[in-house]
């Protein structure tokens, strides 16, 4: 049998574990940057190994810092896109794979050697109501309509051990908890957006900057997967609803993001904080469906011109048809006399 460790021995053992973890992190980072160039696939692999399974929470503050460093390395490999010249490259569906706001707090770098938060604490955070489900945030960008819709999947009720405890409660609470265990709330946050140089400020420029301004205008909600009958309390909860923000409130739900890296498969964006000293959220997206990067700024201008010309031609054709129809009716009246057409009048 092994003798129990003294407090001093336990302290030294914990210190060795922390040192080993820090050394492993350094080796992983050194291996990642061995070539001097971080690729999008390397970044996605690092993010996958730095987050808890099916979660946006980082395994530790040090893991979150490694992701931030890798993003900075990748951003340095290519210049940022410039709007509106490269704006069509944003068009399509993107899936959020990393957000520094969801990864957890990041203390100053000298504290990276601290042990990761207890797994029970992280599990409690993940099982809290309305916690975003890992991989459940999607962003749909429609450049031509200037709309960005963030689709967020949330758990409407505690899961995990707390959810199990509530499910065993008697009465309506336990019944509602059981019905909501497999449910999810899908929110669609519908924004309008403008981009540097797209004319929203009165001037159009081909390559003005990489910042997009978002304004939330409508929120749509849908409850999916909830099991319930027609006579219980859950049946009274609307399965879908929507809310449009009044125009005076929309400036309070607006923000700016700078796209610092953009390829055909991956995008890095950073929030533009209202104050220089405020923390800036880091987001990493991957393109869904393997689509292309969209058209160039000139192709977008050509598409707009062609659409306007097509609309004008359709309006002109409709007007010509209306004039012709009126003329045809007048001619028929003129050709009739006493119930006979002129070509039917006897000689």
C-alpha positions as CSV (number, residue, x, y, z in Angstrom):
1,X,0.0,0.0,0.0
2,X,1.2,3.5,-0.8
3,X,1.4,5.9,2.1
4,X,-0.8,9.0,1.8
5,X,0.9,12.1,0.6
6,X,1.6,15.0,2.9
7,X,0.3,18.5,2.0
8,X,3.8,19.4,0.8
9,X,4.0,16.4,-1.4
10,X,0.6,17.1,-2.9
11,X,1.6,20.7,-3.6
12,X,4.8,19.5,-5.4
13,X,2.7,17.0,-7.4
14,X,0.2,19.6,-8.4
15,X,3.1,22.0,-9.4
16,X,4.6,19.2,-11.6
17,X,1.3,18.6,-13.3
18,X,0.9,22.3,-14.0
19,X,4.4,22.5,-15.4
20,X,3.9,19.4,-17.5
21,X,0.6,20.9,-18.9
22,X,2.4,24.2,-19.7
23,X,5.2,22.4,-21.4
24,X,2.8,20.3,-23.5
25,X,1.0,23.5,-24.5
26,X,4.3,25.1,-25.6
27,X,5.2,22.0,-27.6
28,X,1.8,22.0,-29.3
29,X,2.2,25.7,-30.2
30,X,5.8,25.2,-31.4
31,X,4.7,22.2,-33.6
32,X,1.8,24.3,-35.0
33,X,4.1,27.1,-36.0
34,X,7.1,25.0,-37.1
35,X,6.6,26.0,-40.7
36,X,6.2,29.7,-39.8
37,X,2.8,29.8,-41.6
38,X,-0.4,28.8,-40.0
39,X,-3.0,27.4,-42.4
40,X,-6.8,27.5,-42.1
41,X,-6.9,23.7,-41.6
42,X,-4.3,23.9,-38.8
43,X,-6.3,26.6,-37.1
44,X,-9.6,24.6,-37.2
45,X,-7.7,21.6,-35.8
46,X,-6.3,23.6,-33.0
47,X,-9.8,25.1,-32.2
48,X,-11.3,21.6,-32.1
49,X,-8.8,20.3,-29.6
50,X,-9.0,23.5,-27.5
51,X,-12.8,23.4,-26.9
52,X,-14.8,21.0,-24.8
53,X,-16.9,18.4,-26.7
54,X,-20.0,20.0,-28.3
55,X,-19.3,23.3,-26.6
56,X,-17.9,26.7,-27.2
57,X,-16.1,26.7,-23.8
58,X,-12.3,26.4,-23.9
59,X,-10.7,23.6,-21.9
60,X,-8.5,26.2,-20.2
61,X,-7.4,29.8,-20.4
62,X,-4.1,28.7,-21.9
63,X,-6.0,26.9,-24.7
64,X,-8.0,30.0,-25.5
65,X,-4.8,32.0,-25.7
66,X,-3.3,29.5,-28.1
67,X,-6.2,30.0,-30.4
68,X,-5.9,33.8,-30.2
69,X,-2.2,33.5,-31.0
70,X,-2.8,31.2,-34.0
71,X,-5.5,33.6,-35.3
72,X,-3.0,36.4,-35.1
73,X,-0.4,34.3,-37.0
74,X,-2.9,33.4,-39.7
75,X,-4.0,37.1,-40.1
76,X,-0.4,38.0,-40.7
77,X,-0.2,35.7,-43.7
78,X,-2.5,37.7,-45.9
79,X,-3.9,41.3,-46.1
80,X,-7.5,41.8,-45.0
81,X,-10.3,42.0,-47.5
82,X,-11.4,45.4,-48.6
83,X,-15.1,46.4,-49.0
84,X,-16.9,46.7,-51.3
85,X,-14.4,45.2,-53.8
86,X,-14.4,41.8,-51.9
87,X,-17.8,42.0,-50.3
88,X,-19.3,39.2,-52.4
89,X,-16.8,36.8,-50.9
90,X,-18.8,37.0,-47.7
91,X,-22.0,35.8,-49.3
92,X,-23.3,32.5,-48.1
93,X,-23.7,30.5,-44.9
94,X,-21.0,30.4,-42.2
95,X,-20.8,28.3,-39.0
96,X,-19.2,29.8,-35.9
97,X,-16.5,27.5,-34.5
98,X,-14.9,29.9,-32.0
99,X,-15.8,33.0,-30.1
100,X,-13.6,34.4,-27.4
101,X,-16.8,35.7,-25.7
102,X,-18.1,32.2,-25.3
103,X,-14.7,30.5,-24.7
104,X,-14.6,31.8,-21.1
105,X,-12.5,34.4,-19.2
106,X,-8.9,34.9,-20.3
107,X,-6.7,36.1,-17.4
108,X,-3.4,37.8,-18.1
109,X,-0.8,35.6,-19.8
110,X,1.4,35.2,-16.7
111,X,-1.5,33.3,-15.1
112,X,-1.8,30.7,-18.0
113,X,-0.1,28.1,-15.9
114,X,-3.0,28.0,-13.5
115,X,-5.0,24.7,-13.6
116,X,-8.2,24.6,-15.7
117,X,-11.5,25.3,-14.0
118,X,-13.1,22.2,-12.5
119,X,-14.9,20.0,-15.0
120,X,-18.0,20.1,-12.8
121,X,-18.1,23.9,-13.0
122,X,-17.7,23.9,-16.8
123,X,-20.4,21.3,-17.1
124,X,-22.8,23.4,-15.0
125,X,-22.1,26.4,-17.3
126,X,-22.8,24.3,-20.4
127,X,-26.1,22.9,-18.9
128,X,-27.4,26.3,-17.9
129,X,-30.6,27.5,-19.6
130,X,-30.1,29.4,-22.9
131,X,-26.5,28.4,-23.1
132,X,-25.5,28.3,-26.9
133,X,-25.2,24.7,-28.1
134,X,-21.7,23.9,-29.5
135,X,-21.6,24.3,-33.2
136,X,-25.2,25.6,-33.1
137,X,-24.5,29.2,-34.3
138,X,-24.8,29.9,-38.0
139,X,-24.5,33.1,-39.9
140,X,-26.3,33.6,-43.2
141,X,-25.0,36.5,-45.3
142,X,-27.0,38.0,-48.2
143,X,-24.8,40.6,-49.7
144,X,-27.2,41.7,-52.4
145,X,-30.0,42.4,-49.9
146,X,-27.6,43.6,-47.2
147,X,-28.9,41.2,-44.6
148,X,-27.1,39.1,-42.0
149,X,-29.1,36.5,-40.0
150,X,-27.5,34.9,-37.0
151,X,-29.2,31.6,-36.3
152,X,-28.5,30.5,-32.7
153,X,-29.6,27.2,-31.1
154,X,-30.2,27.3,-27.3
155,X,-31.3,24.9,-24.6
156,X,-34.5,26.3,-23.1
157,X,-34.2,24.4,-19.8
158,X,-31.3,23.1,-17.6
159,X,-29.8,19.9,-18.8
160,X,-27.3,17.6,-17.1
161,X,-27.6,16.7,-13.4
162,X,-29.7,19.8,-12.7
163,X,-32.1,19.0,-15.5
164,X,-32.4,15.4,-14.2
165,X,-33.2,16.7,-10.7
166,X,-35.9,19.0,-12.0
167,X,-37.4,16.2,-14.1
168,X,-37.9,14.1,-11.0
169,X,-39.8,16.9,-9.3
170,X,-43.5,16.2,-8.8
171,X,-46.3,18.1,-10.4
172,X,-46.2,20.5,-13.4
173,X,-42.5,21.4,-12.9
174,X,-41.3,17.9,-13.3
175,X,-43.6,17.3,-16.3
176,X,-42.4,20.5,-18.1
177,X,-38.8,19.6,-17.4
178,X,-39.1,16.2,-18.9
179,X,-40.8,17.6,-22.0
180,X,-38.1,20.3,-22.4
181,X,-35.0,18.0,-22.0
182,X,-34.7,17.3,-25.7
183,X,-36.1,20.7,-26.8
184,X,-34.2,23.6,-28.3
185,X,-34.9,27.2,-29.0
186,X,-33.9,28.5,-32.4
187,X,-33.4,32.3,-32.6
188,X,-33.0,34.1,-35.8
189,X,-31.4,37.5,-35.3
190,X,-32.0,39.4,-38.5
191,X,-29.7,42.4,-39.1
192,X,-29.3,44.9,-41.8
193,X,-25.7,45.9,-42.6
194,X,-23.6,48.4,-44.4
195,X,-19.9,48.1,-45.4
196,X,-17.1,50.5,-45.8
197,X,-17.3,52.2,-49.2
198,X,-20.7,50.8,-50.3
199,X,-22.3,54.2,-50.5
200,X,-24.2,54.1,-47.2
201,X,-22.2,57.2,-46.2
202,X,-22.9,59.0,-49.5
203,X,-19.7,57.9,-51.3
204,X,-18.8,54.7,-53.1
205,X,-15.2,53.5,-53.2
206,X,-13.8,50.3,-54.6
207,X,-11.6,49.4,-51.7
208,X,-12.4,51.4,-48.6
209,X,-11.9,49.1,-45.6
210,X,-12.9,45.8,-43.9
211,X,-15.5,47.0,-41.3
212,X,-19.2,46.0,-41.4
213,X,-21.8,47.8,-39.4
214,X,-24.7,45.7,-38.1
215,X,-28.1,46.7,-36.8
216,X,-30.5,44.2,-35.3
217,X,-34.0,44.8,-36.7
218,X,-36.0,41.6,-36.0
219,X,-35.8,38.5,-33.7
220,X,-37.7,35.3,-34.7
221,X,-38.1,32.5,-32.2
222,X,-39.0,28.8,-32.7
223,X,-39.4,26.0,-30.1
224,X,-38.4,22.7,-31.5
225,X,-38.3,19.1,-30.1
226,X,-40.6,19.8,-27.1
227,X,-42.7,16.7,-26.3
228,X,-46.1,17.5,-24.9
229,X,-49.8,16.9,-25.2
230,X,-52.6,19.3,-25.9
231,X,-53.8,19.8,-22.4
232,X,-50.6,20.5,-20.4
233,X,-49.0,23.8,-19.5
234,X,-46.4,23.5,-22.3
235,X,-49.1,23.5,-24.9
236,X,-49.9,27.1,-24.1
237,X,-46.3,28.2,-25.0
238,X,-46.3,29.5,-28.6
239,X,-44.1,27.4,-30.9
240,X,-43.0,30.4,-32.9
241,X,-43.0,34.2,-32.4
242,X,-41.3,37.2,-33.8
243,X,-40.5,40.7,-32.6
244,X,-39.4,43.8,-34.6
245,X,-37.3,46.3,-32.8
246,X,-38.7,49.8,-32.9
247,X,-36.4,52.1,-34.9
248,X,-35.5,54.3,-31.9
249,X,-34.1,51.2,-30.1
250,X,-32.1,49.8,-33.0
251,X,-29.0,51.9,-32.4
252,X,-28.8,50.2,-29.0
253,X,-28.6,46.8,-30.8
254,X,-25.9,47.7,-33.3
255,X,-22.2,47.0,-33.6
256,X,-19.2,46.8,-35.9
257,X,-16.9,44.0,-36.9
258,X,-13.7,44.1,-38.9
259,X,-13.0,41.1,-41.1
260,X,-9.2,40.5,-40.6
261,X,-8.9,37.3,-42.6
262,X,-11.0,35.8,-45.4
263,X,-10.4,32.8,-47.6
264,X,-12.8,30.5,-49.4
265,X,-13.3,28.3,-46.4
266,X,-12.5,30.4,-43.3
267,X,-13.1,33.8,-41.9
268,X,-11.8,35.7,-38.9
269,X,-13.5,38.8,-37.6
270,X,-12.9,41.0,-34.6
271,X,-15.4,43.3,-32.9
272,X,-14.7,47.0,-33.0
273,X,-15.3,48.1,-29.4
274,X,-17.0,51.4,-28.7
275,X,-14.1,52.3,-26.4
276,X,-10.4,51.6,-27.3
277,X,-9.8,50.0,-23.9
278,X,-12.7,47.6,-24.1
279,X,-12.0,44.0,-25.0
280,X,-12.7,43.0,-28.7
281,X,-14.4,39.7,-29.3
282,X,-12.6,37.3,-31.7
283,X,-14.8,35.1,-33.9
284,X,-13.8,32.3,-36.3
285,X,-16.2,31.0,-39.0
286,X,-16.0,28.2,-41.5
287,X,-18.0,28.2,-44.7
288,X,-20.9,25.8,-44.9
289,X,-21.4,23.7,-48.0
290,X,-18.0,24.4,-49.5
291,X,-19.3,27.3,-51.6
292,X,-17.1,29.6,-53.6
293,X,-16.0,33.1,-52.5
294,X,-18.6,35.0,-54.5
295,X,-18.1,37.7,-57.1
296,X,-15.8,40.7,-57.2
297,X,-16.9,44.3,-56.6
298,X,-17.1,45.0,-60.3
299,X,-19.2,41.9,-60.9
300,X,-21.5,43.1,-58.1
301,X,-21.8,46.5,-59.9
302,X,-22.5,44.7,-63.2
303,X,-25.2,42.6,-61.5
304,X,-26.9,45.6,-60.0
305,X,-26.8,47.4,-63.4
306,X,-28.2,44.4,-65.2
307,X,-31.0,43.9,-62.7
308,X,-31.9,47.6,-63.0
309,X,-31.9,47.4,-66.8
310,X,-34.0,44.2,-66.7
311,X,-36.5,45.9,-64.4
312,X,-36.7,49.0,-66.6
313,X,-37.2,46.8,-69.8
314,X,-40.0,44.8,-68.1
315,X,-41.7,48.1,-67.1
316,X,-41.4,49.4,-70.6
317,X,-42.8,46.2,-72.1
318,X,-45.7,46.3,-69.7
319,X,-46.5,49.9,-70.7
320,X,-46.3,49.1,-74.4
321,X,-48.7,46.2,-73.9
322,X,-51.1,48.4,-72.1
323,X,-51.0,51.1,-74.9
324,X,-51.5,48.4,-77.6
325,X,-54.5,46.9,-75.7
326,X,-56.1,50.3,-75.5
327,X,-55.5,51.0,-79.2
328,X,-56.9,47.6,-80.2
329,X,-60.1,48.2,-78.4
330,X,-60.5,51.7,-80.1
331,X,-60.0,50.2,-83.5
332,X,-62.6,47.5,-83.0
333,X,-65.1,50.2,-82.1
334,X,-64.3,52.3,-85.2
335,X,-64.6,49.2,-87.4
336,X,-68.1,48.5,-86.2
337,X,-71.2,50.2,-87.6
338,X,-74.8,49.1,-87.1
339,X,-73.6,45.7,-85.9
340,X,-71.6,45.0,-89.1
341,X,-67.9,45.1,-89.7
342,X,-66.9,47.3,-92.7
343,X,-65.6,44.3,-94.5
344,X,-69.0,42.7,-94.2
345,X,-71.0,45.6,-95.6
346,X,-72.6,44.6,-99.0
347,X,-71.4,46.4,-102.1
